[in-house]
């Protein structure tokens, strides 16, 4: 079954990592290293089955190939998952064992934090491998960079749809005001946008209401809000058969990964005249930020944020390409990534000592 998946989606390598003593069951998937080492976070999740974990890591690693390519990084796509409950199953031994497996790949895979992982966990990983980024002593929490990229992306969308990039007075419905959502609200509030928010955690909603004058709605009501921009910043697959008919926005632009339940929902947005900012483009700020650790002199926040700001131009380029080719924006984003990989593939033939 594994080879079938690898053949279908073009994965290079899948590594199953096991240590009985450490309680480690992890999978590292390297999708494509044409552009460089496979870069992508490690997720810890109580998957119900091995197959669920495998499918997740294969899907996520492929997504990283596209994201890293589209962001112009010299990095391929990879991801890791640790099967376990982040609230119960963590230990120094577990993460150090995982770190050893990462090290054994000799730099073909570079790991970072993802869902369920904290900086402390990554410090343990760091004890065993040099191939880890995003630690507090490096580039740290990527959420502010991701949020800045989403903010810049929203401005590009506004320019495309309204002919003016200003978000002043625009009604923006933000679903999920966690790490990224909160920083995003700050930018939008500073620019004078009208904010509508929801979250599962009442204290997060309360913070948005009191600090940024946001209007709170229930988690299921957010889809019905009449707004200029709907910003999914919580979960994936929120653009689906149930939610699509309810949306009353002109733009969908947010931080969440895999916003379209299926590709056909991207087509449906297009048919309804709603501009979709492809998720792996608009949320690429975080990976740009960690990648900056490889730049001359190590991580430089200003250099990283300058690069994140170019998400604005990337989106306009994609919208233009979609219009010229008569294709949906999500497809144009895929094409942009594929073009970069194809264009630089011949470099692989030049041997470097
Ligand atoms: P987070 O966990 O800090 O915040 C997510 C928030 O969404 C939480 O407050 C949670 O309570 C809320 N939420 C969950 N389900 C909800 C629902 N049904 N309705 C409303 N709110 C709900 O996560 P984050 O780091 O802010 O990331 C947000 C999204 O952006 C995720 O999909 C993540 O994969 C994606 N993303 C994050 C980064 C980053 O730098 N953190 C980078 C790229 C993509």
Boltz pocket constraint, residues with backbone or C-beta under 6 A from the ligand:
constraints:
  - pocket:
      binder: B
      contacts: [[A, 142], [A, 143], [A, 144], [A, 146], [A, 175], [A, 176], [A, 177], [A, 178], [A, 179], [A, 180], [A, 181], [A, 198], [A, 199], [A, 200], [A, 201], [A, 204], [A, 219], [A, 232], [A, 233], [A, 234], [A, 235], [A, 236], [A, 255], [A, 256], [A, 257], [A, 283], [A, 284], [A, 286], [A, 287]]
      max_distance: 6.0
